[in-house]
Amino acid sequence: MLSVVHLKDEHHLVLRGAVALDGSGVGAPYDFTWAFVLQPRTDGSTRHVVRERYAYLTDWAKVHVKPIEMVSFLMTERMLRGIRDRAEHSPSRTTLRSPNHR
């Protein structure tokens, strides 16, 4: 389960979670944070940065986390592309219209 540990409107969202093999968070081999940060640029655009940080709570956690990091990277990359695509399209392009609409 993820918990919001810090939120600042229009700036950042930080989530935290300890993931146990049974899903409870109790006795988790690692703890992690997942940060979503919006950085305004001088040209009026915004950079969206996503970071994950892991803290190993057991000696064997690194073996468990390495495969998870790769899957997480691929999922995050796809998620960010979807966010970018939705943000860059105008409302008129994303509005669903009936086939008879002119």
C-alpha positions, 0 to 999 in steps of 0.5 A: 500500500502506498501512502502520501507523505508529502504533497504540494499543489502544482509542485510535487507528490511523494508516495511511500510504501513498504512492500512485503511478500504477502502484501501487508507491509509488515516485515517488508524487505525494502521501503521506497519512495516514489516522487512526482515533481513538476519543474516550471521552465523559463519558456513556459513549459513544465518538466515532469520528473519521476524518481524512485528511491529504495531503502533495503531493510534486509540483507537479501532485499537487493536481490528482490528489488533489482528485477522490480526496478526494471519492471518499474522503469518500463511501467513508469516510462509508459505512464509518463508517455501517456501523461505527455500525450494527454497534456500535449493534445488540445481539448478538441482533439481529446473530446469524443464526438459522435460519428454524426457530429460536424 
